[in-house]
Amino acid sequence: MSEITSLVTAEAVKEVLRSEEVRSALKQKLRLNLESRLDAEVDAILDELLGVAVVPEPEGIAGDGSASDGGEPTPDSDMMM
């Protein structure tokens, strides 16, 4: 009797997993998971390619404005030549 119960239970579980509602929910969860992984991977690649983000601009304007101005014209001058 327990063999029949386990077979029926296994088949019932498989049938539920095959249902459209469950498949849709699983697909959505997988999409979110993959999207999160992809975002993290893209961020890591961009960080590697671009280096440190240029977020310190407001700090540079407040305290290091003259130092930044002294360093930036050199590349601009090279580009102009």
PyMOL Python script that loads the backbone (N, CA, C, O; Angstrom):
from pymol import cmd

cmd.read_pdbstr("""\
ATOM      1  N   MET A   1       0.812  -1.196   0.000  1.00  0.00           N
ATOM      2  CA  MET A   1       0.000   0.000   0.000  1.00  0.00           C
ATOM      3  C   MET A   1       0.859   1.265   0.000  1.00  0.00           C
ATOM      4  O   MET A   1       0.528   2.240  -0.675  1.00  0.00           O
ATOM      5  N   SER A   2       1.959   1.251   0.754  1.00  0.00           N
ATOM      6  CA  SER A   2       2.819   2.436   0.804  1.00  0.00           C
ATOM      7  C   SER A   2       3.468   2.697  -0.552  1.00  0.00           C
ATOM      8  O   SER A   2       3.745   3.848  -0.890  1.00  0.00           O
ATOM      9  N   GLU A   3       3.717   1.634  -1.342  1.00  0.00           N
ATOM     10  CA  GLU A   3       4.281   1.821  -2.679  1.00  0.00           C
ATOM     11  C   GLU A   3       3.306   2.585  -3.565  1.00  0.00           C
ATOM     12  O   GLU A   3       3.703   3.476  -4.316  1.00  0.00           O
ATOM     13  N   ILE A   4       2.043   2.233  -3.475  1.00  0.00           N
ATOM     14  CA  ILE A   4       1.032   2.918  -4.274  1.00  0.00           C
ATOM     15  C   ILE A   4       0.922   4.373  -3.829  1.00  0.00           C
ATOM     16  O   ILE A   4       0.830   5.272  -4.665  1.00  0.00           O
ATOM     17  N   THR A   5       0.930   4.608  -2.530  1.00  0.00           N
ATOM     18  CA  THR A   5       0.838   5.968  -2.008  1.00  0.00           C
ATOM     19  C   THR A   5       2.024   6.802  -2.473  1.00  0.00           C
ATOM     20  O   THR A   5       1.844   7.951  -2.877  1.00  0.00           O
ATOM     21  N   SER A   6       3.237   6.244  -2.424  1.00  0.00           N
ATOM     22  CA  SER A   6       4.408   7.003  -2.859  1.00  0.00           C
ATOM     23  C   SER A   6       4.371   7.260  -4.361  1.00  0.00           C
ATOM     24  O   SER A   6       4.791   8.325  -4.813  1.00  0.00           O
ATOM     25  N   LEU A   7       3.873   6.299  -5.140  1.00  0.00           N
ATOM     26  CA  LEU A   7       3.746   6.516  -6.576  1.00  0.00           C
ATOM     27  C   LEU A   7       2.705   7.585  -6.886  1.00  0.00           C
ATOM     28  O   LEU A   7       2.922   8.453  -7.732  1.00  0.00           O
ATOM     29  N   VAL A   8       1.590   7.514  -6.202  1.00  0.00           N
ATOM     30  CA  VAL A   8       0.542   8.507  -6.416  1.00  0.00           C
ATOM     31  C   VAL A   8       1.044   9.876  -5.982  1.00  0.00           C
ATOM     32  O   VAL A   8       0.792  10.871  -6.662  1.00  0.00           O
ATOM     33  N   THR A   9       1.743   9.938  -4.872  1.00  0.00           N
ATOM     34  CA  THR A   9       2.265  11.205  -4.386  1.00  0.00           C
ATOM     35  C   THR A   9       3.293  11.768  -5.370  1.00  0.00           C
ATOM     36  O   THR A   9       3.268  12.960  -5.677  1.00  0.00           O
ATOM     37  N   ALA A  10       4.185  10.929  -5.857  1.00  0.00           N
ATOM     38  CA  ALA A  10       5.194  11.379  -6.814  1.00  0.00           C
ATOM     39  C   ALA A  10       4.529  11.868  -8.095  1.00  0.00           C
ATOM     40  O   ALA A  10       4.910  12.904  -8.639  1.00  0.00           O
ATOM     41  N   GLU A  11       3.548  11.133  -8.572  1.00  0.00           N
ATOM     42  CA  GLU A  11       2.837  11.553  -9.777  1.00  0.00           C
ATOM     43  C   GLU A  11       2.049  12.836  -9.531  1.00  0.00           C
ATOM     44  O   GLU A  11       1.989  13.707 -10.398  1.00  0.00           O
ATOM     45  N   ALA A  12       1.453  12.948  -8.364  1.00  0.00           N
ATOM     46  CA  ALA A  12       0.694  14.161  -8.045  1.00  0.00           C
ATOM     47  C   ALA A  12       1.620  15.375  -8.002  1.00  0.00           C
ATOM     48  O   ALA A  12       1.274  16.448  -8.498  1.00  0.00           O
ATOM     49  N   VAL A  13       2.784  15.201  -7.414  1.00  0.00           N
ATOM     50  CA  VAL A  13       3.759  16.295  -7.353  1.00  0.00           C
ATOM     51  C   VAL A  13       4.217  16.668  -8.759  1.00  0.00           C
ATOM     52  O   VAL A  13       4.299  17.847  -9.103  1.00  0.00           O
ATOM     53  N   LYS A  14       4.514  15.658  -9.565  1.00  0.00           N
ATOM     54  CA  LYS A  14       4.937  15.926 -10.944  1.00  0.00           C
ATOM     55  C   LYS A  14       3.841  16.657 -11.715  1.00  0.00           C
ATOM     56  O   LYS A  14       4.118  17.578 -12.483  1.00  0.00           O
ATOM     57  N   GLU A  15       2.615  16.243 -11.505  1.00  0.00           N
ATOM     58  CA  GLU A  15       1.495  16.875 -12.203  1.00  0.00           C
ATOM     59  C   GLU A  15       1.351  18.339 -11.789  1.00  0.00           C
ATOM     60  O   GLU A  15       1.104  19.206 -12.627  1.00  0.00           O
ATOM     61  N   VAL A  16       1.505  18.603 -10.510  1.00  0.00           N
ATOM     62  CA  VAL A  16       1.426  19.984 -10.031  1.00  0.00           C
ATOM     63  C   VAL A  16       2.567  20.809 -10.611  1.00  0.00           C
ATOM     64  O   VAL A  16       2.367  21.947 -11.038  1.00  0.00           O
ATOM     65  N   LEU A  17       3.760  20.230 -10.624  1.00  0.00           N
ATOM     66  CA  LEU A  17       4.912  20.946 -11.173  1.00  0.00           C
ATOM     67  C   LEU A  17       4.757  21.222 -12.665  1.00  0.00           C
ATOM     68  O   LEU A  17       5.300  22.195 -13.188  1.00  0.00           O
ATOM     69  N   ARG A  18       4.019  20.366 -13.333  1.00  0.00           N
ATOM     70  CA  ARG A  18       3.784  20.551 -14.765  1.00  0.00           C
ATOM     71  C   ARG A  18       2.673  21.556 -15.048  1.00  0.00           C
ATOM     72  O   ARG A  18       2.495  21.975 -16.192  1.00  0.00           O
ATOM     73  N   SER A  19       1.933  21.943 -14.030  1.00  0.00           N
ATOM     74  CA  SER A  19       0.817  22.864 -14.254  1.00  0.00           C
ATOM     75  C   SER A  19       1.338  24.220 -14.730  1.00  0.00           C
ATOM     76  O   SER A  19       2.457  24.623 -14.411  1.00  0.00           O
ATOM     77  N   GLU A  20       0.517  24.894 -15.483  1.00  0.00           N
ATOM     78  CA  GLU A  20       0.912  26.175 -16.082  1.00  0.00           C
ATOM     79  C   GLU A  20       1.180  27.240 -15.019  1.00  0.00           C
ATOM     80  O   GLU A  20       2.090  28.055 -15.175  1.00  0.00           O
ATOM     81  N   GLU A  21       0.403  27.239 -13.951  1.00  0.00           N
ATOM     82  CA  GLU A  21       0.594  28.229 -12.890  1.00  0.00           C
ATOM     83  C   GLU A  21       1.958  28.073 -12.228  1.00  0.00           C
ATOM     84  O   GLU A  21       2.667  29.054 -12.004  1.00  0.00           O
ATOM     85  N   VAL A  22       2.314  26.838 -11.921  1.00  0.00           N
ATOM     86  CA  VAL A  22       3.595  26.585 -11.265  1.00  0.00           C
ATOM     87  C   VAL A  22       4.737  26.875 -12.229  1.00  0.00           C
ATOM     88  O   VAL A  22       5.736  27.485 -11.845  1.00  0.00           O
ATOM     89  N   ARG A  23       4.597  26.446 -13.466  1.00  0.00           N
ATOM     90  CA  ARG A  23       5.646  26.721 -14.467  1.00  0.00           C
ATOM     91  C   ARG A  23       5.854  28.223 -14.639  1.00  0.00           C
ATOM     92  O   ARG A  23       6.986  28.697 -14.735  1.00  0.00           O
ATOM     93  N   SER A  24       4.765  28.953 -14.675  1.00  0.00           N
ATOM     94  CA  SER A  24       4.856  30.399 -14.824  1.00  0.00           C
ATOM     95  C   SER A  24       5.558  31.033 -13.627  1.00  0.00           C
ATOM     96  O   SER A  24       6.406  31.910 -13.793  1.00  0.00           O
ATOM     97  N   ALA A  25       5.208  30.592 -12.430  1.00  0.00           N
ATOM     98  CA  ALA A  25       5.849  31.123 -11.223  1.00  0.00           C
ATOM     99  C   ALA A  25       7.332  30.769 -11.189  1.00  0.00           C
ATOM    100  O   ALA A  25       8.162  31.601 -10.822  1.00  0.00           O
ATOM    101  N   LEU A  26       7.666  29.534 -11.571  1.00  0.00           N
ATOM    102  CA  LEU A  26       9.070  29.126 -11.600  1.00  0.00           C
ATOM    103  C   LEU A  26       9.853  29.915 -12.644  1.00  0.00           C
ATOM    104  O   LEU A  26      10.988  30.320 -12.393  1.00  0.00           O
ATOM    105  N   LYS A  27       9.260  30.133 -13.805  1.00  0.00           N
ATOM    106  CA  LYS A  27       9.922  30.918 -14.846  1.00  0.00           C
ATOM    107  C   LYS A  27      10.198  32.340 -14.362  1.00  0.00           C
ATOM    108  O   LYS A  27      11.280  32.883 -14.583  1.00  0.00           O
ATOM    109  N   GLN A  28       9.209  32.933 -13.699  1.00  0.00           N
ATOM    110  CA  GLN A  28       9.370  34.299 -13.205  1.00  0.00           C
ATOM    111  C   GLN A  28      10.488  34.366 -12.170  1.00  0.00           C
ATOM    112  O   GLN A  28      11.307  35.285 -12.188  1.00  0.00           O
ATOM    113  N   LYS A  29      10.515  33.392 -11.273  1.00  0.00           N
ATOM    114  CA  LYS A  29      11.558  33.360 -10.241  1.00  0.00           C
ATOM    115  C   LYS A  29      12.931  33.180 -10.883  1.00  0.00           C
ATOM    116  O   LYS A  29      13.894  33.840 -10.494  1.00  0.00           O
ATOM    117  N   LEU A  30      13.017  32.289 -11.860  1.00  0.00           N
ATOM    118  CA  LEU A  30      14.286  32.081 -12.561  1.00  0.00           C
ATOM    119  C   LEU A  30      14.720  33.331 -13.318  1.00  0.00           C
ATOM    120  O   LEU A  30      15.901  33.676 -13.329  1.00  0.00           O
ATOM    121  N   ARG A  31      13.772  34.004 -13.945  1.00  0.00           N
ATOM    122  CA  ARG A  31      14.105  35.242 -14.666  1.00  0.00           C
ATOM    123  C   ARG A  31      14.682  36.285 -13.719  1.00  0.00           C
ATOM    124  O   ARG A  31      15.686  36.928 -14.028  1.00  0.00           O
ATOM    125  N   LEU A  32      14.043  36.451 -12.564  1.00  0.00           N
ATOM    126  CA  LEU A  32      14.534  37.422 -11.588  1.00  0.00           C
ATOM    127  C   LEU A  32      15.926  37.055 -11.101  1.00  0.00           C
ATOM    128  O   LEU A  32      16.794  37.916 -10.958  1.00  0.00           O
ATOM    129  N   ASN A  33      16.129  35.762 -10.848  1.00  0.00           N
ATOM    130  CA  ASN A  33      17.428  35.283 -10.389  1.00  0.00           C
ATOM    131  C   ASN A  33      18.490  35.524 -11.455  1.00  0.00           C
ATOM    132  O   ASN A  33      19.574  36.026 -11.157  1.00  0.00           O
ATOM    133  N   LEU A  34      18.179  35.168 -12.689  1.00  0.00           N
ATOM    134  CA  LEU A  34      19.130  35.362 -13.783  1.00  0.00           C
ATOM    135  C   LEU A  34      19.389  36.841 -14.044  1.00  0.00           C
ATOM    136  O   LEU A  34      20.516  37.232 -14.348  1.00  0.00           O
ATOM    137  N   GLU A  35      18.358  37.657 -13.927  1.00  0.00           N
ATOM    138  CA  GLU A  35      18.532  39.095 -14.131  1.00  0.00           C
ATOM    139  C   GLU A  35      19.454  39.681 -13.067  1.00  0.00           C
ATOM    140  O   GLU A  35      20.303  40.519 -13.370  1.00  0.00           O
ATOM    141  N   SER A  36      19.289  39.243 -11.826  1.00  0.00           N
ATOM    142  CA  SER A  36      20.164  39.716 -10.755  1.00  0.00           C
ATOM    143  C   SER A  36      21.605  39.296 -11.003  1.00  0.00           C
ATOM    144  O   SER A  36      22.531  40.087 -10.828  1.00  0.00           O
ATOM    145  N   ARG A  37      21.784  38.050 -11.410  1.00  0.00           N
ATOM    146  CA  ARG A  37      23.136  37.568 -11.712  1.00  0.00           C
ATOM    147  C   ARG A  37      23.744  38.331 -12.884  1.00  0.00           C
ATOM    148  O   ARG A  37      24.918  38.699 -12.860  1.00  0.00           O
ATOM    149  N   LEU A  38      22.931  38.561 -13.903  1.00  0.00           N
ATOM    150  CA  LEU A  38      23.412  39.279 -15.082  1.00  0.00           C
ATOM    151  C   LEU A  38      23.799  40.716 -14.730  1.00  0.00           C
ATOM    152  O   LEU A  38      24.831  41.213 -15.180  1.00  0.00           O
ATOM    153  N   ASP A  39      22.970  41.378 -13.926  1.00  0.00           N
ATOM    154  CA  ASP A  39      23.292  42.737 -13.499  1.00  0.00           C
ATOM    155  C   ASP A  39      24.610  42.776 -12.737  1.00  0.00           C
ATOM    156  O   ASP A  39      25.434  43.663 -12.958  1.00  0.00           O
ATOM    157  N   ALA A  40      24.806  41.816 -11.842  1.00  0.00           N
ATOM    158  CA  ALA A  40      26.048  41.765 -11.076  1.00  0.00           C
ATOM    159  C   ALA A  40      27.238  41.512 -11.993  1.00  0.00           C
ATOM    160  O   ALA A  40      28.297  42.116 -11.823  1.00  0.00           O
ATOM    161  N   GLU A  41      27.065  40.629 -12.953  1.00  0.00           N
ATOM    162  CA  GLU A  41      28.146  40.319 -13.895  1.00  0.00           C
ATOM    163  C   GLU A  41      28.476  41.529 -14.769  1.00  0.00           C
ATOM    164  O   GLU A  41      29.647  41.833 -14.999  1.00  0.00           O
ATOM    165  N   VAL A  42      27.454  42.209 -15.249  1.00  0.00           N
ATOM    166  CA  VAL A  42      27.670  43.402 -16.071  1.00  0.00           C
ATOM    167  C   VAL A  42      28.363  44.486 -15.254  1.00  0.00           C
ATOM    168  O   VAL A  42      29.282  45.139 -15.747  1.00  0.00           O
ATOM    169  N   ASP A  43      27.933  44.684 -14.013  1.00  0.00           N
ATOM    170  CA  ASP A  43      28.583  45.670 -13.153  1.00  0.00           C
ATOM    171  C   ASP A  43      30.046  45.333 -12.937  1.00  0.00           C
ATOM    172  O   ASP A  43      30.899  46.220 -12.972  1.00  0.00           O
ATOM    173  N   ALA A  44      30.347  44.059 -12.715  1.00  0.00           N
ATOM    174  CA  ALA A  44      31.733  43.640 -12.510  1.00  0.00           C
ATOM    175  C   ALA A  44      32.568  43.882 -13.764  1.00  0.00           C
ATOM    176  O   ALA A  44      33.708  44.338 -13.676  1.00  0.00           O
ATOM    177  N   ILE A  45      32.007  43.580 -14.916  1.00  0.00           N
ATOM    178  CA  ILE A  45      32.733  43.794 -16.175  1.00  0.00           C
ATOM    179  C   ILE A  45      32.971  45.282 -16.407  1.00  0.00           C
ATOM    180  O   ILE A  45      34.068  45.687 -16.791  1.00  0.00           O
ATOM    181  N   LEU A  46      31.948  46.090 -16.175  1.00  0.00           N
ATOM    182  CA  LEU A  46      32.111  47.535 -16.353  1.00  0.00           C
ATOM    183  C   LEU A  46      33.125  48.108 -15.375  1.00  0.00           C
ATOM    184  O   LEU A  46      33.930  48.961 -15.745  1.00  0.00           O
ATOM    185  N   ASP A  47      33.092  47.644 -14.124  1.00  0.00           N
ATOM    186  CA  ASP A  47      34.078  48.100 -13.148  1.00  0.00           C
ATOM    187  C   ASP A  47      35.483  47.748 -13.600  1.00  0.00           C
ATOM    188  O   ASP A  47      36.412  48.542 -13.452  1.00  0.00           O
ATOM    189  N   GLU A  48      35.628  46.552 -14.150  1.00  0.00           N
ATOM    190  CA  GLU A  48      36.942  46.121 -14.620  1.00  0.00           C
ATOM    191  C   GLU A  48      37.396  46.950 -15.819  1.00  0.00           C
ATOM    192  O   GLU A  48      38.557  47.350 -15.898  1.00  0.00           O
ATOM    193  N   LEU A  49      36.489  47.202 -16.738  1.00  0.00           N
ATOM    194  CA  LEU A  49      36.845  47.959 -17.940  1.00  0.00           C
ATOM    195  C   LEU A  49      37.062  49.442 -17.662  1.00  0.00           C
ATOM    196  O   LEU A  49      38.003  50.048 -18.174  1.00  0.00           O
ATOM    197  N   LEU A  50      36.187  50.016 -16.854  1.00  0.00           N
ATOM    198  CA  LEU A  50      36.215  51.456 -16.634  1.00  0.00           C
ATOM    199  C   LEU A  50      37.009  51.868 -15.403  1.00  0.00           C
ATOM    200  O   LEU A  50      37.318  53.047 -15.228  1.00  0.00           O
ATOM    201  N   GLY A  51      37.335  50.921 -14.566  1.00  0.00           N
ATOM    202  CA  GLY A  51      38.034  51.255 -13.337  1.00  0.00           C
ATOM    203  C   GLY A  51      37.053  51.800 -12.316  1.00  0.00           C
ATOM    204  O   GLY A  51      35.858  51.508 -12.359  1.00  0.00           O
ATOM    205  N   VAL A  52      37.578  52.597 -11.399  1.00  0.00           N
ATOM    206  CA  VAL A  52      36.747  53.164 -10.344  1.00  0.00           C
ATOM    207  C   VAL A  52      35.788  54.173 -10.959  1.00  0.00           C
ATOM    208  O   VAL A  52      36.161  54.953 -11.834  1.00  0.00           O
ATOM    209  N   ALA A  53      34.564  54.144 -10.493  1.00  0.00           N
ATOM    210  CA  ALA A  53      33.552  55.060 -11.013  1.00  0.00           C
ATOM    211  C   ALA A  53      33.942  56.500 -10.700  1.00  0.00           C
ATOM    212  O   ALA A  53      34.629  56.758  -9.713  1.00  0.00           O
ATOM    213  N   VAL A  54      33.507  57.429 -11.533  1.00  0.00           N
ATOM    214  CA  VAL A  54      33.847  58.835 -11.377  1.00  0.00           C
ATOM    215  C   VAL A  54      32.790  59.514 -10.515  1.00  0.00           C
ATOM    216  O   VAL A  54      32.238  60.544 -10.902  1.00  0.00           O
ATOM    217  N   VAL A  55      32.508  58.941  -9.349  1.00  0.00           N
ATOM    218  CA  VAL A  55      31.533  59.499  -8.432  1.00  0.00           C
ATOM    219  C   VAL A  55      32.126  60.637  -7.607  1.00  0.00           C
ATOM    220  O   VAL A  55      31.377  61.538  -7.230  1.00  0.00           O
ATOM    221  N   PRO A  56      33.425  60.653  -7.303  1.00  0.00           N
ATOM    222  CA  PRO A  56      33.986  61.703  -6.450  1.00  0.00           C
ATOM    223  C   PRO A  56      33.996  63.098  -7.057  1.00  0.00           C
ATOM    224  O   PRO A  56      34.654  63.972  -6.492  1.00  0.00           O
ATOM    225  N   GLU A  57      33.325  63.366  -8.151  1.00  0.00           N
ATOM    226  CA  GLU A  57      33.305  64.700  -8.739  1.00  0.00           C
ATOM    227  C   GLU A  57      32.806  65.767  -7.773  1.00  0.00           C
ATOM    228  O   GLU A  57      33.434  66.822  -7.686  1.00  0.00           O
ATOM    229  N   PRO A  58      31.700  65.554  -7.034  1.00  0.00           N
ATOM    230  CA  PRO A  58      31.270  66.590  -6.086  1.00  0.00           C
ATOM    231  C   PRO A  58      32.333  66.876  -5.033  1.00  0.00           C
ATOM    232  O   PRO A  58      32.513  68.032  -4.649  1.00  0.00           O
ATOM    233  N   GLU A  59      33.041  65.858  -4.558  1.00  0.00           N
ATOM    234  CA  GLU A  59      34.105  66.071  -3.590  1.00  0.00           C
ATOM    235  C   GLU A  59      35.246  66.829  -4.248  1.00  0.00           C
ATOM    236  O   GLU A  59      35.845  67.711  -3.633  1.00  0.00           O
ATOM    237  N   GLY A  60      35.547  66.490  -5.492  1.00  0.00           N
ATOM    238  CA  GLY A  60      36.620  67.149  -6.222  1.00  0.00           C
ATOM    239  C   GLY A  60      36.324  68.623  -6.429  1.00  0.00           C
ATOM    240  O   GLY A  60      37.236  69.449  -6.390  1.00  0.00           O
ATOM    241  N   ILE A  61      35.076  68.960  -6.645  1.00  0.00           N
ATOM    242  CA  ILE A  61      34.691  70.355  -6.837  1.00  0.00           C
ATOM    243  C   ILE A  61      34.838  71.119  -5.530  1.00  0.00           C
ATOM    244  O   ILE A  61      35.285  72.266  -5.525  1.00  0.00           O
ATOM    245  N   ALA A  62      34.463  70.487  -4.420  1.00  0.00           N
ATOM    246  CA  ALA A  62      34.498  71.164  -3.135  1.00  0.00           C
ATOM    247  C   ALA A  62      35.920  71.374  -2.632  1.00  0.00           C
ATOM    248  O   ALA A  62      36.260  72.475  -2.199  1.00  0.00           O
ATOM    249  N   GLY A  63      36.767  70.330  -2.681  1.00  0.00           N
ATOM    250  CA  GLY A  63      38.073  70.451  -2.061  1.00  0.00           C
ATOM    251  C   GLY A  63      39.234  70.385  -3.016  1.00  0.00           C
ATOM    252  O   GLY A  63      40.239  71.064  -2.808  1.00  0.00           O
ATOM    253  N   ASP A  64      39.125  69.583  -4.062  1.00  0.00           N
ATOM    254  CA  ASP A  64      40.255  69.355  -4.956  1.00  0.00           C
ATOM    255  C   ASP A  64      40.036  69.987  -6.321  1.00  0.00           C
ATOM    256  O   ASP A  64      40.604  69.517  -7.307  1.00  0.00           O
ATOM    257  N   GLY A  65      39.248  71.013  -6.404  1.00  0.00           N
ATOM    258  CA  GLY A  65      38.934  71.632  -7.688  1.00  0.00           C
ATOM    259  C   GLY A  65      40.170  72.112  -8.416  1.00  0.00           C
ATOM    260  O   GLY A  65      40.294  71.899  -9.622  1.00  0.00           O
ATOM    261  N   SER A  66      41.093  72.760  -7.707  1.00  0.00           N
ATOM    262  CA  SER A  66      42.289  73.261  -8.370  1.00  0.00           C
ATOM    263  C   SER A  66      43.218  72.126  -8.748  1.00  0.00           C
ATOM    264  O   SER A  66      43.873  72.189  -9.788  1.00  0.00           O
ATOM    265  N   ALA A  67      43.289  71.092  -7.930  1.00  0.00           N
ATOM    266  CA  ALA A  67      44.149  69.953  -8.243  1.00  0.00           C
ATOM    267  C   ALA A  67      43.605  69.199  -9.449  1.00  0.00           C
ATOM    268  O   ALA A  67      44.376  68.745 -10.294  1.00  0.00           O
ATOM    269  N   SER A  68      42.292  69.062  -9.536  1.00  0.00           N
ATOM    270  CA  SER A  68      41.698  68.375 -10.679  1.00  0.00           C
ATOM    271  C   SER A  68      41.903  69.183 -11.949  1.00  0.00           C
ATOM    272  O   SER A  68      42.150  68.621 -13.016  1.00  0.00           O
ATOM    273  N   ASP A  69      41.799  70.501 -11.836  1.00  0.00           N
ATOM    274  CA  ASP A  69      41.993  71.347 -13.010  1.00  0.00           C
ATOM    275  C   ASP A  69      43.428  71.264 -13.501  1.00  0.00           C
ATOM    276  O   ASP A  69      43.679  71.337 -14.704  1.00  0.00           O
ATOM    277  N   GLY A  70      44.371  71.111 -12.580  1.00  0.00           N
ATOM    278  CA  GLY A  70      45.771  71.013 -12.967  1.00  0.00           C
ATOM    279  C   GLY A  70      46.069  69.707 -13.665  1.00  0.00           C
ATOM    280  O   GLY A  70      46.949  69.664 -14.524  1.00  0.00           O
ATOM    281  N   GLY A  71      45.366  68.639 -13.325  1.00  0.00           N
ATOM    282  CA  GLY A  71      45.637  67.336 -13.914  1.00  0.00           C
ATOM    283  C   GLY A  71      44.893  67.105 -15.209  1.00  0.00           C
ATOM    284  O   GLY A  71      45.381  66.379 -16.075  1.00  0.00           O
ATOM    285  N   GLU A  72      43.749  67.689 -15.363  1.00  0.00           N
ATOM    286  CA  GLU A  72      42.927  67.427 -16.533  1.00  0.00           C
ATOM    287  C   GLU A  72      43.398  68.109 -17.817  1.00  0.00           C
ATOM    288  O   GLU A  72      43.266  67.503 -18.880  1.00  0.00           O
ATOM    289  N   PRO A  73      43.937  69.324 -17.787  1.00  0.00           N
ATOM    290  CA  PRO A  73      44.319  69.968 -19.046  1.00  0.00           C
ATOM    291  C   PRO A  73      45.389  69.222 -19.822  1.00  0.00           C
ATOM    292  O   PRO A  73      45.452  69.355 -21.044  1.00  0.00           O
ATOM    293  N   THR A  74      46.224  68.451 -19.165  1.00  0.00           N
ATOM    294  CA  THR A  74      47.269  67.731 -19.875  1.00  0.00           C
ATOM    295  C   THR A  74      46.677  66.763 -20.893  1.00  0.00           C
ATOM    296  O   THR A  74      47.096  66.789 -22.050  1.00  0.00           O
ATOM    297  N   PRO A  75      45.704  65.894 -20.515  1.00  0.00           N
ATOM    298  CA  PRO A  75      45.101  65.020 -21.529  1.00  0.00           C
ATOM    299  C   PRO A  75      44.350  65.816 -22.589  1.00  0.00           C
ATOM    300  O   PRO A  75      44.377  65.446 -23.763  1.00  0.00           O
ATOM    301  N   ASP A  76      43.682  66.897 -22.204  1.00  0.00           N
ATOM    302  CA  ASP A  76      42.969  67.715 -23.176  1.00  0.00           C
ATOM    303  C   ASP A  76      43.943  68.344 -24.157  1.00  0.00           C
ATOM    304  O   ASP A  76      43.668  68.414 -25.355  1.00  0.00           O
ATOM    305  N   SER A  77      45.089  68.805 -23.646  1.00  0.00           N
ATOM    306  CA  SER A  77      46.094  69.408 -24.511  1.00  0.00           C
ATOM    307  C   SER A  77      46.629  68.382 -25.495  1.00  0.00           C
ATOM    308  O   SER A  77      46.854  68.698 -26.663  1.00  0.00           O
ATOM    309  N   ASP A  78      46.833  67.155 -25.030  1.00  0.00           N
ATOM    310  CA  ASP A  78      47.321  66.098 -25.908  1.00  0.00           C
ATOM    311  C   ASP A  78      46.309  65.788 -27.002  1.00  0.00           C
ATOM    312  O   ASP A  78      46.688  65.527 -28.144  1.00  0.00           O
ATOM    313  N   MET A  79      45.032  65.815 -26.663  1.00  0.00           N
ATOM    314  CA  MET A  79      44.001  65.524 -27.645  1.00  0.00           C
ATOM    315  C   MET A  79      43.918  66.630 -28.692  1.00  0.00           C
ATOM    316  O   MET A  79      43.649  66.357 -29.861  1.00  0.00           O
ATOM    317  N   MET A  80      44.146  67.868 -28.282  1.00  0.00           N
ATOM    318  CA  MET A  80      44.041  68.994 -29.195  1.00  0.00           C
ATOM    319  C   MET A  80      45.176  68.993 -30.208  1.00  0.00           C
ATOM    320  O   MET A  80      44.995  69.464 -31.331  1.00  0.00           O
ATOM    321  N   MET A  81      46.324  68.481 -29.842  1.00  0.00           N
ATOM    322  CA  MET A  81      47.483  68.505 -30.730  1.00  0.00           C
ATOM    323  C   MET A  81      47.300  67.566 -31.823  1.00  0.00           C
ATOM    324  O   MET A  81      48.173  67.439 -32.681  1.00  0.00           O
TER     325      MET A  81
END
""", "prot")
cmd.dss("prot")
cmd.show_as("cartoon", "prot")
cmd.util.cbc("prot")
cmd.orient("prot")
